[in-house]
Amino acid sequence: MIIDISQEVFSCKVFPGDPAPAMERIKTIGVEGSVSNLTAFSMCAHNGTHVDAPFHFVPDGATIDQVGLEPFVGDCYVGRCEGDVTASDGSRILTEARAAGAAERILIAGHATVTEDAARVFAAAGIRLIGNESQTFGPDEDHKTVHCILLGAGIVLLEGVVLKDVAPGKYFLSAAPLNLGGCEGAPVRAYLIG
C-alpha cells in the first residue's frame, strides 16, 4: 500500500513570515491559440512538505544537492508522540525503531515538538533523517537551537508530513527532494510503502 504523506502545495501550511506558494496559468487550451495548458509557480523552498539540509542553519553545512539521496529513501519508523518530545520519548522511539529494523529514518506522528534534549538523543544515535508533522522543528520560541543540534549532526529534517492516519511501525520512505543546487531546503512528494 502506498500512503501519500505530503501536503498539497497551493493549499499547504506556511510557516509564519514565509511567502505562500502561488501559481499562474500562462497558457490555456483554446485561449489565444494555445494548444496546451502551461503553469508557472513560485514558492519558498520550505513551503508544504519539505526537507532542510544542514546549510539551513549551519554556515558550512551541506546543501540539498550535496546531501545525496540516501537519507531520503529507505526503511523508516513512524513513532507517535503528543506535546513535547522529551529525551525519554526520543529514547523510546529509537528503541522501537531499532526493534523494527528501521532506525536510520524516523518520522514522529502527532502534534509533537522536538525539544533540545530529544534532539541530542537523536543526534547521538547517528540517524540520517527525522521528520514531523510541524512546519518546523523545535519550540515556537526557539527553532534555531533544535535545528542546529540536528543539522549540525548531519541529520536532514523532513517537515510538514501528514501522518494523522498512519499507524506506528516500519515503512519504506521515499522523500527525495527537488535537486535545487546550492539551496538549504527543497519541497518533496513524500510517501510511505507499507
C-alpha positions in Angstrom: 0.0 0.0 0.0 1.3 3.5 -0.9 0.5 6.2 1.6 0.9 9.8 0.4 2.2 11.9 3.4 2.6 15.2 1.5 0.6 18.4 1.7 -0.9 19.8 -1.5 1.4 22.7 -2.3 -1.1 25.5 -3.1 -3.2 24.9 0.0 -0.4 24.0 2.3 0.5 25.3 5.7 3.0 28.1 5.5 5.5 29.0 8.3 4.8 32.5 9.6 6.7 35.0 7.5 7.5 32.7 4.6 5.9 33.6 1.2 3.0 31.4 0.3 3.1 29.3 -3.0 1.4 30.9 -5.9 0.5 29.7 -9.4 -0.3 31.5 -12.7 -1.8 29.8 -15.7 0.3 31.1 -18.6 -1.5 29.2 -21.4 -5.0 27.7 -21.5 -6.1 25.3 -24.3 -8.2 27.2 -26.8 -7.4 30.7 -25.5 -5.3 32.9 -27.9 -4.5 29.8 -30.0 -2.9 27.8 -27.2 -2.8 24.1 -27.8 -1.8 23.2 -24.3 -2.1 24.3 -20.7 1.0 25.8 -19.0 1.5 26.9 -15.4 4.2 28.9 -13.8 4.6 28.9 -10.0 6.6 30.4 -7.2 7.2 29.2 -3.7 9.6 29.1 -0.8 11.9 26.1 -0.5 10.2 25.5 2.9 6.6 25.5 1.9 4.4 22.4 2.5 6.2 19.1 2.9 9.8 19.9 2.5 13.3 19.0 3.7 16.0 21.0 5.4 19.6 20.4 4.6 22.4 21.3 7.1 23.1 24.5 5.2 19.7 25.9 6.5 21.4 26.7 9.9 25.0 25.5 9.6 27.1 28.1 7.6 29.4 25.4 6.0 26.8 22.6 6.1 25.8 20.6 3.0 23.2 22.0 0.6 20.4 19.9 -0.8 22.4 18.9 -3.9 25.4 17.8 -1.7 23.4 15.6 0.7 22.7 12.8 -1.8 19.5 10.7 -1.9 20.4 8.1 0.7 18.9 9.8 3.7 15.6 10.4 1.9 14.9 6.9 0.6 14.8 3.6 2.6 13.3 1.9 5.6 11.9 4.2 8.3 10.0 4.0 11.5 6.9 6.0 12.3 6.5 6.7 16.0 3.8 8.7 17.8 4.1 11.4 20.4 2.0 14.3 21.6 3.3 17.5 23.1 6.9 18.0 23.9 9.2 15.1 22.8 11.4 14.6 25.8 14.8 12.7 25.9 12.8 9.8 27.3 10.4 9.9 24.4 13.3 10.1 21.9 14.9 7.1 23.5 11.6 5.2 23.4 11.1 6.0 19.7 14.7 5.0 18.9 14.3 1.7 20.8 11.1 0.9 18.9 12.8 1.9 15.6 15.8 -0.4 16.3 13.5 -3.3 17.2 11.7 -2.8 13.9 15.0 -2.6 12.0 14.4 0.9 10.8 16.4 3.3 13.0 18.1 5.4 10.2 14.9 7.4 9.4 12.4 8.3 11.9 9.0 10.2 11.5 7.2 11.5 14.5 3.4 11.5 14.2 1.2 13.7 16.3 1.2 17.3 17.5 4.8 17.0 18.7 7.6 19.4 19.5 11.1 18.0 19.5 12.9 19.5 22.5 16.6 20.2 22.8 17.1 17.1 25.0 15.3 14.9 22.4 17.3 16.4 19.6 20.5 15.5 21.4 19.3 11.9 21.8 18.6 11.7 18.1 21.9 13.4 17.1 23.9 10.9 19.3 22.1 8.0 17.7 23.5 8.8 14.2 20.2 8.7 12.4 20.1 10.1 8.8 16.6 11.7 8.7 14.0 12.8 11.2 10.5 14.1 10.2 7.5 15.6 11.9 4.1 17.0 11.1 5.0 20.6 12.1 6.3 23.1 9.5 9.5 23.3 11.7 11.5 21.6 14.4 11.8 22.9 18.0 9.6 25.0 20.2 7.9 28.1 18.9 10.2 30.5 20.9 13.4 28.9 19.6 13.6 26.9 16.4 17.3 27.6 15.9 18.7 25.5 18.7 17.0 22.3 17.8 17.8 22.8 14.1 21.4 23.4 14.9 21.7 20.2 17.0 20.1 18.0 14.4 21.5 19.7 11.2 24.9 20.1 12.9 24.9 16.3 13.3 24.3 15.9 9.6 20.7 14.8 10.1 18.3 16.1 7.4 14.9 17.2 8.5 11.6 16.3 6.8 9.0 18.8 7.9 5.3 19.1 7.3 4.5 15.5 6.7 0.9 14.3 7.1 0.8 11.3 9.4 -2.7 11.5 11.1 -3.9 8.3 9.6 -0.6 6.4 9.7 -0.1 3.7 12.3 3.2 3.4 14.1 5.6 0.9 12.6 8.1 0.2 9.9 7.6 1.5 6.4 9.6 2.2 3.3 10.0 6.0 2.8 10.5 7.9 -0.4 11.0 11.7 0.2 13.6 12.7 -2.4 13.8 16.5 -2.7 14.0 18.5 -5.8 17.6 18.9 -6.8 18.0 22.6 -6.1 21.7 23.3 -6.3 23.1 25.5 -3.6 19.8 25.6 -1.6 19.2 24.9 2.1 15.9 23.2 1.6 13.6 21.8 -1.0 10.0 20.6 -1.5 9.3 16.9 -1.7 6.5 14.5 -2.6 6.8 12.1 0.3 5.2 8.7 0.6 5.4 5.6 2.6 5.1 2.0 1.4 3.8 -0.4 4.0 
